[in-house]
Amino acid sequence: MHITRVGFGAWAVGGGDWAVGWGAQDDADSIAAVRHAVDRGINWIDTAAVYGLGHSEEIVRRALAPIPPSQRPYVFTKGGLTWSKEDPRAMPRRTGAPDSLRREVDASLRRLGVERIDLYQMHWPAGDGTPLDEYWGTLQDLRKAGKLRAIGLSNHNLAQLQAAHNAARVDTLQPPFSAIRRDAASDLLPWCADHDVGVIIYSPMQSGLLSGGFSEERAAALPADDWRSRDAEFAPPQLARNLALADAFKPIAESHGTTVGAVAIAWTLAWPAVTGAIVGARSAAQVDGWLAAATLELDAEDLREIARAIDRLGVGTGPAWPLEEDVALTDHLRR
């Protein structure tokens, strides 16, 4: 599969009525956002069964239904998180049991209205005692059965990635990655580059903090059913540093005639191992705010300026310099 450099992330369109939702969301706006992204050339959508407890997958199906099959984007989804119908706001369980995964795949096929899922990823390592080789073997069996085209891992560490890959090729890894959360660059990205494993990163704008449109006032006003209202990155002292980093992106955005959000996404795409970035949107207008990231090329001076800002502000952890041929320059960032 040849994918565009950015893809539509459908986490937020699942709505707010579950443990890790983004607050109330209008389904009509969600459908319009998905269709607008496809109309503008985006050729893949990333969702998960747990987003809105199935609702996000249903929205993706409704959004793509009028599009001729030959023109539809690839659809990626994830499983391994199960929930209680009696208590939908309870935190989902990390489930790797083979029978449960088979039921999840069938349910996702029904909700998405497809005969085969283009990429199916284990959302998190199992927390129910199921060994990695058992749930990874189940995904291999489902691929052989024709229900899955490709299989990958999300939110797995290097040891887990290596163990799975030794058993059967991991097609993709999906880690969190942004200028704020850079830990994947320490080990996961280099390993994937060395082993030709695709990397589709999520939250390149750190869930809106690096969009250029966030503020302390907006963070304080987040509703209780928006998971960000309980996240440390959206509260002092991290919040002020994160917003200061977004401000440091503004001169770069102005020099390229683009948005702060596009610069934040392009920074993740500057890392050689990164295949594509998942970018969420809740409206067509938000899609327009980040589409330019697909073609934006940050030069060495842009990347140097960002690395200096990260260092000066003390934001996050992990490497801040993506260009291998210029690694020595990191020694001079403080000068």
Secondary structure as the mmCIF struct_conf table of DSSP 4:
data_model
#
loop_
_struct_conf.conf_type_id
_struct_conf.id
_struct_conf.beg_label_comp_id
_struct_conf.beg_label_asym_id
_struct_conf.beg_label_seq_id
_struct_conf.end_label_comp_id
_struct_conf.end_label_asym_id
_struct_conf.end_label_seq_id
BEND BEND1 ARG A 5 ARG A 5
STRN STRN1 VAL A 6 GLY A 9
BEND BEND2 TRP A 11 TRP A 11
HELX_RH_3T_P HELX_RH_3T_P1 ALA A 12 GLY A 14
BEND BEND3 GLY A 16 TRP A 18
TURN_TY1_P TURN_TY1_P1 ALA A 19 VAL A 20
STRN STRN2 TRP A 22 TRP A 22
BEND BEND4 GLY A 23 GLY A 23
HELX_RH_AL_P HELX_RH_AL_P1 ASP A 27 ASP A 39
TURN_TY1_P TURN_TY1_P2 ARG A 40 GLY A 41
STRN STRN3 TRP A 44 ASP A 46
TURN_TY1_P TURN_TY1_P3 ALA A 49 GLY A 54
HELX_RH_AL_P HELX_RH_AL_P2 HIS A 55 LEU A 64
TURN_TY1_P TURN_TY1_P4 ALA A 65 PRO A 66
BEND BEND5 ILE A 67 ILE A 67
HELX_RH_3T_P HELX_RH_3T_P2 PRO A 69 GLN A 71
HELX_LH_PP_P HELX_LH_PP_P1 ARG A 72 PRO A 73
STRN STRN4 TYR A 74 GLY A 79
STRN STRN5 LEU A 81 THR A 82
BEND BEND6 LYS A 85 GLU A 86
TURN_TY1_P TURN_TY1_P5 PRO A 88 ARG A 89
BEND BEND7 ALA A 90 ALA A 90
HELX_LH_PP_P HELX_LH_PP_P2 MET A 91 PRO A 92
STRN STRN6 ARG A 93 ARG A 94
HELX_RH_AL_P HELX_RH_AL_P3 PRO A 98 LEU A 112
TURN_TY1_P TURN_TY1_P6 GLY A 113 GLY A 113
BEND BEND8 GLU A 115 ARG A 116
STRN STRN7 ILE A 117 MET A 122
BEND BEND9 TRP A 124 TRP A 124
BEND BEND10 GLY A 127 GLY A 129
HELX_RH_AL_P HELX_RH_AL_P4 LEU A 132 LYS A 144
TURN_TY1_P TURN_TY1_P7 ALA A 145 GLY A 146
BEND BEND11 LYS A 147 LYS A 147
STRN STRN8 LEU A 148 SER A 154
BEND BEND12 ASN A 155 ASN A 155
HELX_RH_AL_P HELX_RH_AL_P5 LEU A 158 ALA A 167
BEND BEND13 ALA A 168 ALA A 168
STRN STRN9 THR A 172 GLN A 174
STRN STRN10 PRO A 176 PRO A 176
BEND BEND14 ALA A 179 ILE A 180
STRN STRN11 ARG A 181 ARG A 181
HELX_RH_3T_P HELX_RH_3T_P3 ASP A 183 ALA A 185
TURN_TY1_P TURN_TY1_P8 SER A 186 ASP A 187
HELX_RH_AL_P HELX_RH_AL_P6 LEU A 188 ASP A 194
TURN_TY1_P TURN_TY1_P9 HIS A 195 ASP A 196
STRN STRN12 GLY A 198 TYR A 202
TURN_TY1_P TURN_TY1_P10 PRO A 204 LEU A 210
BEND BEND15 SER A 211 GLY A 212
HELX_RH_AL_P HELX_RH_AL_P7 GLU A 216 ALA A 220
TURN_TY1_P TURN_TY1_P11 ALA A 221 ALA A 221
TURN_TY1_P TURN_TY1_P12 ALA A 224 ASP A 225
STRN STRN13 ASP A 226 ASP A 226
HELX_RH_3T_P HELX_RH_3T_P4 TRP A 227 ARG A 230
HELX_RH_3T_P HELX_RH_3T_P5 ALA A 232 PHE A 234
BEND BEND16 ALA A 235 ALA A 235
TURN_TY1_P TURN_TY1_P13 PRO A 236 PRO A 237
HELX_RH_AL_P HELX_RH_AL_P8 GLN A 238 HIS A 256
TURN_TY1_P TURN_TY1_P14 GLY A 257 GLY A 257
BEND BEND17 THR A 258 THR A 258
HELX_RH_AL_P HELX_RH_AL_P9 VAL A 260 LEU A 269
TURN_TY1_P TURN_TY1_P15 ALA A 270 ALA A 270
BEND BEND18 TRP A 271 TRP A 271
TURN_TY1_P TURN_TY1_P16 PRO A 272 ALA A 273
STRN STRN14 GLY A 276 GLY A 280
BEND BEND19 ARG A 282 SER A 283
HELX_RH_AL_P HELX_RH_AL_P10 ALA A 284 TRP A 290
HELX_RH_3T_P HELX_RH_3T_P6 LEU A 291 ALA A 294
TURN_TY1_P TURN_TY1_P17 THR A 295 THR A 295
HELX_RH_AL_P HELX_RH_AL_P11 ALA A 300 LEU A 313
TURN_TY1_P TURN_TY1_P18 GLY A 314 GLY A 314
BEND BEND20 GLY A 316 GLY A 316
STRN STRN15 THR A 317 THR A 317
BEND BEND21 GLY A 318 GLY A 318
HELX_RH_3T_P HELX_RH_3T_P7 GLU A 324 HIS A 332
TURN_TY1_P TURN_TY1_P19 LEU A 333 ARG A 334
#
